[in-house]
Amino acid sequence: MKYMKSQMQQLIKDNKELHTRLKELKVEHGLEKNTALKALYHSEVADGGKYQLAYQALDLPKK
């Protein structure tokens, strides 16, 4: 699974909890948005994270 900024942004847009977590990361650690997106990906999505299936579903073709 590969990090894709556009997919991560869509996942956050669709999930209020992730949106809140992104804001917290930016404030707590003084991160810029792109860096916070990557940090969120590695902590919540990659390697069996809580949102991995939702992230992978964004890769599927739309019906």
PDBQT receptor file of N, H, CA, C and O in Angstrom, charges set to zero:
ATOM      1  N   MET A   1       0.851  -1.168   0.000  1.00  0.00    +0.000 N 
ATOM      2  CA  MET A   1       0.000   0.000   0.000  1.00  0.00    +0.000 C 
ATOM      3  C   MET A   1       0.900   1.235   0.000  1.00  0.00    +0.000 C 
ATOM      4  O   MET A   1       1.877   1.306   0.746  1.00  0.00    +0.000 OA
ATOM      5  N   LYS A   2       0.565   2.182  -0.826  1.00  0.00    +0.000 N 
ATOM      6  H   LYS A   2      -0.229   2.125  -1.431  1.00  0.00    +0.000 HD
ATOM      7  CA  LYS A   2       1.371   3.376  -0.998  1.00  0.00    +0.000 C 
ATOM      8  C   LYS A   2       0.600   4.621  -0.566  1.00  0.00    +0.000 C 
ATOM      9  O   LYS A   2      -0.608   4.727  -0.777  1.00  0.00    +0.000 OA
ATOM     10  N   TYR A   3       1.320   5.554   0.038  1.00  0.00    +0.000 N 
ATOM     11  H   TYR A   3       2.301   5.468   0.209  1.00  0.00    +0.000 HD
ATOM     12  CA  TYR A   3       0.715   6.831   0.441  1.00  0.00    +0.000 C 
ATOM     13  C   TYR A   3       0.391   7.645  -0.804  1.00  0.00    +0.000 C 
ATOM     14  O   TYR A   3       1.240   7.845  -1.672  1.00  0.00    +0.000 OA
ATOM     15  N   MET A   4      -0.850   8.108  -0.874  1.00  0.00    +0.000 N 
ATOM     16  H   MET A   4      -1.540   7.945  -0.169  1.00  0.00    +0.000 HD
ATOM     17  CA  MET A   4      -1.267   9.008  -1.939  1.00  0.00    +0.000 C 
ATOM     18  C   MET A   4      -2.002  10.168  -1.286  1.00  0.00    +0.000 C 
ATOM     19  O   MET A   4      -3.022   9.986  -0.621  1.00  0.00    +0.000 OA
ATOM     20  N   LYS A   5      -1.468  11.354  -1.489  1.00  0.00    +0.000 N 
ATOM     21  H   LYS A   5      -0.640  11.503  -2.030  1.00  0.00    +0.000 HD
ATOM     22  CA  LYS A   5      -2.015  12.546  -0.845  1.00  0.00    +0.000 C 
ATOM     23  C   LYS A   5      -3.500  12.727  -1.153  1.00  0.00    +0.000 C 
ATOM     24  O   LYS A   5      -4.285  13.024  -0.253  1.00  0.00    +0.000 OA
ATOM     25  N   SER A   6      -3.889  12.550  -2.414  1.00  0.00    +0.000 N 
ATOM     26  H   SER A   6      -3.251  12.308  -3.145  1.00  0.00    +0.000 HD
ATOM     27  CA  SER A   6      -5.285  12.768  -2.798  1.00  0.00    +0.000 C 
ATOM     28  C   SER A   6      -6.222  11.797  -2.088  1.00  0.00    +0.000 C 
ATOM     29  O   SER A   6      -7.310  12.183  -1.660  1.00  0.00    +0.000 OA
ATOM     30  N   GLN A   7      -5.805  10.539  -1.961  1.00  0.00    +0.000 N 
ATOM     31  H   GLN A   7      -4.921  10.225  -2.309  1.00  0.00    +0.000 HD
ATOM     32  CA  GLN A   7      -6.638   9.551  -1.264  1.00  0.00    +0.000 C 
ATOM     33  C   GLN A   7      -6.718   9.863   0.223  1.00  0.00    +0.000 C 
ATOM     34  O   GLN A   7      -7.769   9.701   0.844  1.00  0.00    +0.000 OA
ATOM     35  N   MET A   8      -5.614  10.307   0.785  1.00  0.00    +0.000 N 
ATOM     36  H   MET A   8      -4.760  10.439   0.280  1.00  0.00    +0.000 HD
ATOM     37  CA  MET A   8      -5.609  10.632   2.212  1.00  0.00    +0.000 C 
ATOM     38  C   MET A   8      -6.519  11.831   2.477  1.00  0.00    +0.000 C 
ATOM     39  O   MET A   8      -7.237  11.856   3.477  1.00  0.00    +0.000 OA
ATOM     40  N   GLN A   9      -6.492  12.809   1.598  1.00  0.00    +0.000 N 
ATOM     41  H   GLN A   9      -5.909  12.788   0.785  1.00  0.00    +0.000 HD
ATOM     42  CA  GLN A   9      -7.367  13.974   1.753  1.00  0.00    +0.000 C 
ATOM     43  C   GLN A   9      -8.834  13.565   1.648  1.00  0.00    +0.000 C 
ATOM     44  O   GLN A   9      -9.672  14.064   2.399  1.00  0.00    +0.000 OA
ATOM     45  N   GLN A  10      -9.147  12.666   0.725  1.00  0.00    +0.000 N 
ATOM     46  H   GLN A  10      -8.466  12.261   0.115  1.00  0.00    +0.000 HD
ATOM     47  CA  GLN A  10     -10.526  12.202   0.570  1.00  0.00    +0.000 C 
ATOM     48  C   GLN A  10     -10.978  11.434   1.809  1.00  0.00    +0.000 C 
ATOM     49  O   GLN A  10     -12.106  11.607   2.271  1.00  0.00    +0.000 OA
ATOM     50  N   LEU A  11     -10.108  10.593   2.343  1.00  0.00    +0.000 N 
ATOM     51  H   LEU A  11      -9.192  10.452   1.967  1.00  0.00    +0.000 HD
ATOM     52  CA  LEU A  11     -10.427   9.825   3.545  1.00  0.00    +0.000 C 
ATOM     53  C   LEU A  11     -10.726  10.759   4.717  1.00  0.00    +0.000 C 
ATOM     54  O   LEU A  11     -11.675  10.538   5.470  1.00  0.00    +0.000 OA
ATOM     55  N   ILE A  12      -9.922  11.787   4.862  1.00  0.00    +0.000 N 
ATOM     56  H   ILE A  12      -9.151  11.966   4.251  1.00  0.00    +0.000 HD
ATOM     57  CA  ILE A  12     -10.125  12.752   5.949  1.00  0.00    +0.000 C 
ATOM     58  C   ILE A  12     -11.412  13.537   5.735  1.00  0.00    +0.000 C 
ATOM     59  O   ILE A  12     -12.140  13.820   6.687  1.00  0.00    +0.000 OA
ATOM     60  N   LYS A  13     -11.686  13.886   4.492  1.00  0.00    +0.000 N 
ATOM     61  H   LYS A  13     -11.095  13.656   3.719  1.00  0.00    +0.000 HD
ATOM     62  CA  LYS A  13     -12.920  14.614   4.167  1.00  0.00    +0.000 C 
ATOM     63  C   LYS A  13     -14.153  13.782   4.533  1.00  0.00    +0.000 C 
ATOM     64  O   LYS A  13     -15.163  14.327   4.976  1.00  0.00    +0.000 OA
ATOM     65  N   ASP A  14     -14.068  12.465   4.347  1.00  0.00    +0.000 N 
ATOM     66  H   ASP A  14     -13.247  12.022   3.987  1.00  0.00    +0.000 HD
ATOM     67  CA  ASP A  14     -15.185  11.559   4.604  1.00  0.00    +0.000 C 
ATOM     68  C   ASP A  14     -15.296  11.137   6.068  1.00  0.00    +0.000 C 
ATOM     69  O   ASP A  14     -16.287  10.516   6.452  1.00  0.00    +0.000 OA
ATOM     70  N   ASN A  15     -14.300  11.461   6.890  1.00  0.00    +0.000 N 
ATOM     71  H   ASN A  15     -13.495  11.965   6.578  1.00  0.00    +0.000 HD
ATOM     72  CA  ASN A  15     -14.280  10.955   8.254  1.00  0.00    +0.000 C 
ATOM     73  C   ASN A  15     -13.982  12.086   9.242  1.00  0.00    +0.000 C 
ATOM     74  O   ASN A  15     -12.868  12.609   9.284  1.00  0.00    +0.000 OA
ATOM     75  N   LYS A  16     -14.971  12.447  10.017  1.00  0.00    +0.000 N 
ATOM     76  H   LYS A  16     -15.875  12.022   9.983  1.00  0.00    +0.000 HD
ATOM     77  CA  LYS A  16     -14.846  13.561  10.965  1.00  0.00    +0.000 C 
ATOM     78  C   LYS A  16     -13.773  13.287  12.028  1.00  0.00    +0.000 C 
ATOM     79  O   LYS A  16     -13.051  14.200  12.427  1.00  0.00    +0.000 OA
ATOM     80  N   GLU A  17     -13.670  12.055  12.479  1.00  0.00    +0.000 N 
ATOM     81  H   GLU A  17     -14.257  11.313  12.155  1.00  0.00    +0.000 HD
ATOM     82  CA  GLU A  17     -12.677  11.705  13.496  1.00  0.00    +0.000 C 
ATOM     83  C   GLU A  17     -11.252  11.937  12.990  1.00  0.00    +0.000 C 
ATOM     84  O   GLU A  17     -10.409  12.470  13.711  1.00  0.00    +0.000 OA
ATOM     85  N   LEU A  18     -10.990  11.531  11.736  1.00  0.00    +0.000 N 
ATOM     86  H   LEU A  18     -11.675  11.098  11.150  1.00  0.00    +0.000 HD
ATOM     87  CA  LEU A  18      -9.666  11.757  11.158  1.00  0.00    +0.000 C 
ATOM     88  C   LEU A  18      -9.402  13.243  10.936  1.00  0.00    +0.000 C 
ATOM     89  O   LEU A  18      -8.274  13.706  11.101  1.00  0.00    +0.000 OA
ATOM     90  N   HIS A  19     -10.430  13.981  10.567  1.00  0.00    +0.000 N 
ATOM     91  H   HIS A  19     -11.346  13.604  10.433  1.00  0.00    +0.000 HD
ATOM     92  CA  HIS A  19     -10.292  15.424  10.362  1.00  0.00    +0.000 C 
ATOM     93  C   HIS A  19      -9.871  16.097  11.667  1.00  0.00    +0.000 C 
ATOM     94  O   HIS A  19      -8.990  16.956  11.679  1.00  0.00    +0.000 OA
ATOM     95  N   THR A  20     -10.505  15.699  12.750  1.00  0.00    +0.000 N 
ATOM     96  H   THR A  20     -11.220  15.001  12.740  1.00  0.00    +0.000 HD
ATOM     97  CA  THR A  20     -10.167  16.241  14.067  1.00  0.00    +0.000 C 
ATOM     98  C   THR A  20      -8.747  15.866  14.454  1.00  0.00    +0.000 C 
ATOM     99  O   THR A  20      -7.999  16.692  14.976  1.00  0.00    +0.000 OA
ATOM    100  N   ARG A  21      -8.378  14.615  14.195  1.00  0.00    +0.000 N 
ATOM    101  H   ARG A  21      -8.985  13.943  13.771  1.00  0.00    +0.000 HD
ATOM    102  CA  ARG A  21      -7.027  14.140  14.522  1.00  0.00    +0.000 C 
ATOM    103  C   ARG A  21      -5.963  14.901  13.733  1.00  0.00    +0.000 C 
ATOM    104  O   ARG A  21      -4.892  15.198  14.262  1.00  0.00    +0.000 OA
ATOM    105  N   LEU A  22      -6.254  15.215  12.472  1.00  0.00    +0.000 N 
ATOM    106  H   LEU A  22      -7.124  14.974  12.043  1.00  0.00    +0.000 HD
ATOM    107  CA  LEU A  22      -5.320  15.981  11.649  1.00  0.00    +0.000 C 
ATOM    108  C   LEU A  22      -5.088  17.359  12.260  1.00  0.00    +0.000 C 
ATOM    109  O   LEU A  22      -3.950  17.817  12.362  1.00  0.00    +0.000 OA
ATOM    110  N   LYS A  23      -6.166  18.012  12.662  1.00  0.00    +0.000 N 
ATOM    111  H   LYS A  23      -7.091  17.640  12.579  1.00  0.00    +0.000 HD
ATOM    112  CA  LYS A  23      -6.046  19.333  13.287  1.00  0.00    +0.000 C 
ATOM    113  C   LYS A  23      -5.216  19.250  14.572  1.00  0.00    +0.000 C 
ATOM    114  O   LYS A  23      -4.378  20.112  14.835  1.00  0.00    +0.000 OA
ATOM    115  N   GLU A  24      -5.459  18.205  15.368  1.00  0.00    +0.000 N 
ATOM    116  H   GLU A  24      -6.141  17.505  15.154  1.00  0.00    +0.000 HD
ATOM    117  CA  GLU A  24      -4.717  18.033  16.618  1.00  0.00    +0.000 C 
ATOM    118  C   GLU A  24      -3.224  17.851  16.346  1.00  0.00    +0.000 C 
ATOM    119  O   GLU A  24      -2.391  18.448  17.027  1.00  0.00    +0.000 OA
ATOM    120  N   LEU A  25      -2.889  17.031  15.358  1.00  0.00    +0.000 N 
ATOM    121  H   LEU A  25      -3.566  16.547  14.805  1.00  0.00    +0.000 HD
ATOM    122  CA  LEU A  25      -1.478  16.805  15.015  1.00  0.00    +0.000 C 
ATOM    123  C   LEU A  25      -0.788  18.099  14.613  1.00  0.00    +0.000 C 
ATOM    124  O   LEU A  25       0.345  18.364  15.015  1.00  0.00    +0.000 OA
ATOM    125  N   LYS A  26      -1.482  18.899  13.818  1.00  0.00    +0.000 N 
ATOM    126  H   LYS A  26      -2.402  18.684  13.492  1.00  0.00    +0.000 HD
ATOM    127  CA  LYS A  26      -0.897  20.155  13.358  1.00  0.00    +0.000 C 
ATOM    128  C   LYS A  26      -0.597  21.080  14.537  1.00  0.00    +0.000 C 
ATOM    129  O   LYS A  26       0.455  21.716  14.585  1.00  0.00    +0.000 OA
ATOM    130  N   VAL A  27      -1.523  21.149  15.477  1.00  0.00    +0.000 N 
ATOM    131  H   VAL A  27      -2.378  20.632  15.439  1.00  0.00    +0.000 HD
ATOM    132  CA  VAL A  27      -1.358  22.042  16.623  1.00  0.00    +0.000 C 
ATOM    133  C   VAL A  27      -0.337  21.479  17.619  1.00  0.00    +0.000 C 
ATOM    134  O   VAL A  27       0.578  22.188  18.036  1.00  0.00    +0.000 OA
ATOM    135  N   GLU A  28      -0.494  20.211  17.998  1.00  0.00    +0.000 N 
ATOM    136  H   GLU A  28      -1.238  19.635  17.659  1.00  0.00    +0.000 HD
ATOM    137  CA  GLU A  28       0.373  19.597  19.010  1.00  0.00    +0.000 C 
ATOM    138  C   GLU A  28       1.834  19.607  18.615  1.00  0.00    +0.000 C 
ATOM    139  O   GLU A  28       2.705  19.864  19.447  1.00  0.00    +0.000 OA
ATOM    140  N   HIS A  29       2.109  19.329  17.352  1.00  0.00    +0.000 N 
ATOM    141  H   HIS A  29       1.402  19.120  16.677  1.00  0.00    +0.000 HD
ATOM    142  CA  HIS A  29       3.490  19.160  16.912  1.00  0.00    +0.000 C 
ATOM    143  C   HIS A  29       3.979  20.283  15.998  1.00  0.00    +0.000 C 
ATOM    144  O   HIS A  29       5.115  20.252  15.524  1.00  0.00    +0.000 OA
ATOM    145  N   GLY A  30       3.133  21.260  15.756  1.00  0.00    +0.000 N 
ATOM    146  H   GLY A  30       2.211  21.285  16.142  1.00  0.00    +0.000 HD
ATOM    147  CA  GLY A  30       3.523  22.374  14.907  1.00  0.00    +0.000 C 
ATOM    148  C   GLY A  30       3.828  21.957  13.476  1.00  0.00    +0.000 C 
ATOM    149  O   GLY A  30       4.743  22.485  12.844  1.00  0.00    +0.000 OA
ATOM    150  N   LEU A  31       3.051  21.007  12.973  1.00  0.00    +0.000 N 
ATOM    151  H   LEU A  31       2.307  20.578  13.486  1.00  0.00    +0.000 HD
ATOM    152  CA  LEU A  31       3.300  20.472  11.636  1.00  0.00    +0.000 C 
ATOM    153  C   LEU A  31       2.527  21.230  10.571  1.00  0.00    +0.000 C 
ATOM    154  O   LEU A  31       1.455  21.777  10.830  1.00  0.00    +0.000 OA
ATOM    155  N   GLU A  32       3.087  21.253   9.376  1.00  0.00    +0.000 N 
ATOM    156  H   GLU A  32       3.958  20.808   9.166  1.00  0.00    +0.000 HD
ATOM    157  CA  GLU A  32       2.358  21.773   8.230  1.00  0.00    +0.000 C 
ATOM    158  C   GLU A  32       1.399  20.680   7.778  1.00  0.00    +0.000 C 
ATOM    159  O   GLU A  32       1.560  19.516   8.145  1.00  0.00    +0.000 OA
ATOM    160  N   LYS A  33       0.398  21.055   6.980  1.00  0.00    +0.000 N 
ATOM    161  H   LYS A  33       0.268  22.000   6.682  1.00  0.00    +0.000 HD
ATOM    162  CA  LYS A  33      -0.650  20.124   6.587  1.00  0.00    +0.000 C 
ATOM    163  C   LYS A  33      -0.098  18.870   5.901  1.00  0.00    +0.000 C 
ATOM    164  O   LYS A  33      -0.506  17.761   6.246  1.00  0.00    +0.000 OA
ATOM    165  N   ASN A  34       0.810  19.018   4.948  1.00  0.00    +0.000 N 
ATOM    166  H   ASN A  34       1.141  19.919   4.668  1.00  0.00    +0.000 HD
ATOM    167  CA  ASN A  34       1.329  17.857   4.216  1.00  0.00    +0.000 C 
ATOM    168  C   ASN A  34       2.063  16.884   5.129  1.00  0.00    +0.000 C 
ATOM    169  O   ASN A  34       1.925  15.669   4.989  1.00  0.00    +0.000 OA
ATOM    170  N   THR A  35       2.831  17.412   6.052  1.00  0.00    +0.000 N 
ATOM    171  H   THR A  35       2.943  18.399   6.166  1.00  0.00    +0.000 HD
ATOM    172  CA  THR A  35       3.555  16.571   6.999  1.00  0.00    +0.000 C 
ATOM    173  C   THR A  35       2.583  15.880   7.948  1.00  0.00    +0.000 C 
ATOM    174  O   THR A  35       2.751  14.702   8.265  1.00  0.00    +0.000 OA
ATOM    175  N   ALA A  36       1.579  16.603   8.395  1.00  0.00    +0.000 N 
ATOM    176  H   ALA A  36       1.443  17.559   8.137  1.00  0.00    +0.000 HD
ATOM    177  CA  ALA A  36       0.573  16.028   9.286  1.00  0.00    +0.000 C 
ATOM    178  C   ALA A  36      -0.222  14.929   8.569  1.00  0.00    +0.000 C 
ATOM    179  O   ALA A  36      -0.571  13.920   9.182  1.00  0.00    +0.000 OA
ATOM    180  N   LEU A  37      -0.507  15.119   7.275  1.00  0.00    +0.000 N 
ATOM    181  H   LEU A  37      -0.223  15.939   6.778  1.00  0.00    +0.000 HD
ATOM    182  CA  LEU A  37      -1.200  14.084   6.497  1.00  0.00    +0.000 C 
ATOM    183  C   LEU A  37      -0.393  12.795   6.469  1.00  0.00    +0.000 C 
ATOM    184  O   LEU A  37      -0.938  11.709   6.666  1.00  0.00    +0.000 OA
ATOM    185  N   LYS A  38       0.899  12.918   6.226  1.00  0.00    +0.000 N 
ATOM    186  H   LYS A  38       1.341  13.800   6.067  1.00  0.00    +0.000 HD
ATOM    187  CA  LYS A  38       1.774  11.735   6.185  1.00  0.00    +0.000 C 
ATOM    188  C   LYS A  38       1.853  11.062   7.547  1.00  0.00    +0.000 C 
ATOM    189  O   LYS A  38       1.820   9.835   7.642  1.00  0.00    +0.000 OA
ATOM    190  N   ALA A  39       1.956  11.865   8.598  1.00  0.00    +0.000 N 
ATOM    191  H   ALA A  39       1.983  12.862   8.521  1.00  0.00    +0.000 HD
ATOM    192  CA  ALA A  39       2.011  11.309   9.953  1.00  0.00    +0.000 C 
ATOM    193  C   ALA A  39       0.720  10.566  10.278  1.00  0.00    +0.000 C 
ATOM    194  O   ALA A  39       0.753   9.486  10.868  1.00  0.00    +0.000 OA
ATOM    195  N   LEU A  40      -0.403  11.137   9.896  1.00  0.00    +0.000 N 
ATOM    196  H   LEU A  40      -0.429  12.014   9.416  1.00  0.00    +0.000 HD
ATOM    197  CA  LEU A  40      -1.697  10.516  10.135  1.00  0.00    +0.000 C 
ATOM    198  C   LEU A  40      -1.815   9.211   9.352  1.00  0.00    +0.000 C 
ATOM    199  O   LEU A  40      -2.335   8.216   9.859  1.00  0.00    +0.000 OA
ATOM    200  N   TYR A  41      -1.332   9.226   8.121  1.00  0.00    +0.000 N 
ATOM    201  H   TYR A  41      -0.910  10.034   7.710  1.00  0.00    +0.000 HD
ATOM    202  CA  TYR A  41      -1.338   8.010   7.298  1.00  0.00    +0.000 C 
ATOM    203  C   TYR A  41      -0.570   6.893   7.996  1.00  0.00    +0.000 C 
ATOM    204  O   TYR A  41      -1.060   5.770   8.109  1.00  0.00    +0.000 OA
ATOM    205  N   HIS A  42       0.630   7.207   8.460  1.00  0.00    +0.000 N 
ATOM    206  H   HIS A  42       1.028   8.120   8.367  1.00  0.00    +0.000 HD
ATOM    207  CA  HIS A  42       1.464   6.173   9.079  1.00  0.00    +0.000 C 
ATOM    208  C   HIS A  42       0.934   5.711  10.435  1.00  0.00    +0.000 C 
ATOM    209  O   HIS A  42       1.168   4.570  10.831  1.00  0.00    +0.000 OA
ATOM    210  N   SER A  43       0.232   6.572  11.143  1.00  0.00    +0.000 N 
ATOM    211  H   SER A  43       0.041   7.500  10.822  1.00  0.00    +0.000 HD
ATOM    212  CA  SER A  43      -0.267   6.181  12.462  1.00  0.00    +0.000 C 
ATOM    213  C   SER A  43      -1.650   5.534  12.426  1.00  0.00    +0.000 C 
ATOM    214  O   SER A  43      -1.946   4.684  13.266  1.00  0.00    +0.000 OA
ATOM    215  N   GLU A  44      -2.500   5.913  11.478  1.00  0.00    +0.000 N 
ATOM    216  H   GLU A  44      -2.259   6.604  10.796  1.00  0.00    +0.000 HD
ATOM    217  CA  GLU A  44      -3.885   5.441  11.485  1.00  0.00    +0.000 C 
ATOM    218  C   GLU A  44      -4.281   4.561  10.294  1.00  0.00    +0.000 C 
ATOM    219  O   GLU A  44      -5.316   3.896  10.338  1.00  0.00    +0.000 OA
ATOM    220  N   VAL A  45      -3.471   4.551   9.235  1.00  0.00    +0.000 N 
ATOM    221  H   VAL A  45      -2.630   5.091   9.199  1.00  0.00    +0.000 HD
ATOM    222  CA  VAL A  45      -3.870   3.843   8.020  1.00  0.00    +0.000 C 
ATOM    223  C   VAL A  45      -2.925   2.691   7.692  1.00  0.00    +0.000 C 
ATOM    224  O   VAL A  45      -3.369   1.552   7.555  1.00  0.00    +0.000 OA
ATOM    225  N   ALA A  46      -1.655   2.964   7.565  1.00  0.00    +0.000 N 
ATOM    226  H   ALA A  46      -1.293   3.890   7.676  1.00  0.00    +0.000 HD
ATOM    227  CA  ALA A  46      -0.676   1.975   7.098  1.00  0.00    +0.000 C 
ATOM    228  C   ALA A  46      -0.530   0.797   8.067  1.00  0.00    +0.000 C 
ATOM    229  O   ALA A  46      -0.791   0.915   9.264  1.00  0.00    +0.000 OA
ATOM    230  N   ASP A  47      -0.108  -0.333   7.514  1.00  0.00    +0.000 N 
ATOM    231  H   ASP A  47       0.103  -0.429   6.541  1.00  0.00    +0.000 HD
ATOM    232  CA  ASP A  47       0.214  -1.529   8.296  1.00  0.00    +0.000 C 
ATOM    233  C   ASP A  47      -0.898  -1.975   9.238  1.00  0.00    +0.000 C 
ATOM    234  O   ASP A  47      -0.668  -2.180  10.430  1.00  0.00    +0.000 OA
ATOM    235  N   GLY A  48      -2.098  -2.122   8.699  1.00  0.00    +0.000 N 
ATOM    236  H   GLY A  48      -2.285  -1.956   7.731  1.00  0.00    +0.000 HD
ATOM    237  CA  GLY A  48      -3.210  -2.648   9.480  1.00  0.00    +0.000 C 
ATOM    238  C   GLY A  48      -3.868  -1.645  10.403  1.00  0.00    +0.000 C 
ATOM    239  O   GLY A  48      -4.532  -2.027  11.367  1.00  0.00    +0.000 OA
ATOM    240  N   GLY A  49      -3.691  -0.379  10.121  1.00  0.00    +0.000 N 
ATOM    241  H   GLY A  49      -3.152  -0.068   9.338  1.00  0.00    +0.000 HD
ATOM    242  CA  GLY A  49      -4.293   0.668  10.945  1.00  0.00    +0.000 C 
ATOM    243  C   GLY A  49      -5.814   0.640  10.890  1.00  0.00    +0.000 C 
ATOM    244  O   GLY A  49      -6.407  -0.037  10.050  1.00  0.00    +0.000 OA
ATOM    245  N   LYS A  50      -6.415   1.365  11.775  1.00  0.00    +0.000 N 
ATOM    246  H   LYS A  50      -5.933   1.915  12.457  1.00  0.00    +0.000 HD
ATOM    247  CA  LYS A  50      -7.872   1.410  11.932  1.00  0.00    +0.000 C 
ATOM    248  C   LYS A  50      -8.598   1.777  10.636  1.00  0.00    +0.000 C 
ATOM    249  O   LYS A  50      -9.708   1.305  10.395  1.00  0.00    +0.000 OA
ATOM    250  N   TYR A  51      -7.982   2.612   9.807  1.00  0.00    +0.000 N 
ATOM    251  H   TYR A  51      -7.079   2.996  10.003  1.00  0.00    +0.000 HD
ATOM    252  CA  TYR A  51      -8.646   3.114   8.597  1.00  0.00    +0.000 C 
ATOM    253  C   TYR A  51      -8.072   2.520   7.301  1.00  0.00    +0.000 C 
ATOM    254  O   TYR A  51      -8.325   3.043   6.216  1.00  0.00    +0.000 OA
ATOM    255  N   GLN A  52      -7.311   1.445   7.414  1.00  0.00    +0.000 N 
ATOM    256  H   GLN A  52      -7.106   1.020   8.295  1.00  0.00    +0.000 HD
ATOM    257  CA  GLN A  52      -6.671   0.862   6.237  1.00  0.00    +0.000 C 
ATOM    258  C   GLN A  52      -7.688   0.409   5.194  1.00  0.00    +0.000 C 
ATOM    259  O   GLN A  52      -7.510   0.688   4.008  1.00  0.00    +0.000 OA
ATOM    260  N   LEU A  53      -8.731  -0.272   5.601  1.00  0.00    +0.000 N 
ATOM    261  H   LEU A  53      -8.875  -0.499   6.565  1.00  0.00    +0.000 HD
ATOM    262  CA  LEU A  53      -9.721  -0.763   4.641  1.00  0.00    +0.000 C 
ATOM    263  C   LEU A  53     -10.454   0.376   3.943  1.00  0.00    +0.000 C 
ATOM    264  O   LEU A  53     -10.719   0.302   2.744  1.00  0.00    +0.000 OA
ATOM    265  N   ALA A  54     -10.778   1.419   4.680  1.00  0.00    +0.000 N 
ATOM    266  H   ALA A  54     -10.563   1.480   5.655  1.00  0.00    +0.000 HD
ATOM    267  CA  ALA A  54     -11.449   2.576   4.079  1.00  0.00    +0.000 C 
ATOM    268  C   ALA A  54     -10.535   3.250   3.063  1.00  0.00    +0.000 C 
ATOM    269  O   ALA A  54     -10.991   3.691   2.008  1.00  0.00    +0.000 OA
ATOM    270  N   TYR A  55      -9.249   3.328   3.382  1.00  0.00    +0.000 N 
ATOM    271  H   TYR A  55      -8.879   2.969   4.239  1.00  0.00    +0.000 HD
ATOM    272  CA  TYR A  55      -8.270   3.930   2.475  1.00  0.00    +0.000 C 
ATOM    273  C   TYR A  55      -8.144   3.089   1.205  1.00  0.00    +0.000 C 
ATOM    274  O   TYR A  55      -8.123   3.624   0.096  1.00  0.00    +0.000 OA
ATOM    275  N   GLN A  56      -8.061   1.780   1.375  1.00  0.00    +0.000 N 
ATOM    276  H   GLN A  56      -8.078   1.346   2.275  1.00  0.00    +0.000 HD
ATOM    277  CA  GLN A  56      -7.937   0.883   0.212  1.00  0.00    +0.000 C 
ATOM    278  C   GLN A  56      -9.192   0.919  -0.639  1.00  0.00    +0.000 C 
ATOM    279  O   GLN A  56      -9.100   0.779  -1.859  1.00  0.00    +0.000 OA
ATOM    280  N   ALA A  57     -10.354   1.100  -0.045  1.00  0.00    +0.000 N 
ATOM    281  H   ALA A  57     -10.429   1.213   0.946  1.00  0.00    +0.000 HD
ATOM    282  CA  ALA A  57     -11.602   1.153  -0.794  1.00  0.00    +0.000 C 
ATOM    283  C   ALA A  57     -11.629   2.358  -1.737  1.00  0.00    +0.000 C 
ATOM    284  O   ALA A  57     -12.312   2.327  -2.760  1.00  0.00    +0.000 OA
ATOM    285  N   LEU A  58     -10.899   3.406  -1.404  1.00  0.00    +0.000 N 
ATOM    286  H   LEU A  58     -10.343   3.432  -0.573  1.00  0.00    +0.000 HD
ATOM    287  CA  LEU A  58     -10.835   4.577  -2.291  1.00  0.00    +0.000 C 
ATOM    288  C   LEU A  58     -10.120   4.257  -3.597  1.00  0.00    +0.000 C 
ATOM    289  O   LEU A  58     -10.263   4.979  -4.583  1.00  0.00    +0.000 OA
ATOM    290  N   ASP A  59      -9.360   3.189  -3.599  1.00  0.00    +0.000 N 
ATOM    291  H   ASP A  59      -9.243   2.603  -2.798  1.00  0.00    +0.000 HD
ATOM    292  CA  ASP A  59      -8.607   2.756  -4.779  1.00  0.00    +0.000 C 
ATOM    293  C   ASP A  59      -9.466   1.961  -5.764  1.00  0.00    +0.000 C 
ATOM    294  O   ASP A  59      -9.127   1.823  -6.940  1.00  0.00    +0.000 OA
ATOM    295  N   LEU A  60     -10.575   1.448  -5.260  1.00  0.00    +0.000 N 
ATOM    296  H   LEU A  60     -10.850   1.560  -4.305  1.00  0.00    +0.000 HD
ATOM    297  CA  LEU A  60     -11.439   0.609  -6.111  1.00  0.00    +0.000 C 
ATOM    298  C   LEU A  60     -12.166   1.458  -7.141  1.00  0.00    +0.000 C 
ATOM    299  O   LEU A  60     -12.516   2.607  -6.874  1.00  0.00    +0.000 OA
ATOM    300  N   PRO A  61     -12.392   0.888  -8.318  1.00  0.00    +0.000 N 
ATOM    301  CA  PRO A  61     -13.122   1.636  -9.333  1.00  0.00    +0.000 C 
ATOM    302  C   PRO A  61     -14.566   1.920  -8.887  1.00  0.00    +0.000 C 
ATOM    303  O   PRO A  61     -15.201   1.085  -8.244  1.00  0.00    +0.000 OA
ATOM    304  N   LYS A  62     -15.056   3.076  -9.227  1.00  0.00    +0.000 N 
ATOM    305  H   LYS A  62     -14.540   3.755  -9.749  1.00  0.00    +0.000 HD
ATOM    306  CA  LYS A  62     -16.439   3.451  -8.884  1.00  0.00    +0.000 C 
ATOM    307  C   LYS A  62     -17.402   2.707  -9.786  1.00  0.00    +0.000 C 
ATOM    308  O   LYS A  62     -17.135   2.504 -10.970  1.00  0.00    +0.000 OA
ATOM    309  N   LYS A  63     -18.533   2.299  -9.207  1.00  0.00    +0.000 N 
ATOM    310  H   LYS A  63     -18.749   2.464  -8.244  1.00  0.00    +0.000 HD
ATOM    311  CA  LYS A  63     -19.544   1.565  -9.999  1.00  0.00    +0.000 C 
ATOM    312  C   LYS A  63     -20.635   2.482 -10.445  1.00  0.00    +0.000 C 
ATOM    313  O   LYS A  63     -21.569   2.048 -11.118  1.00  0.00    +0.000 OA
TER     314      LYS A  63
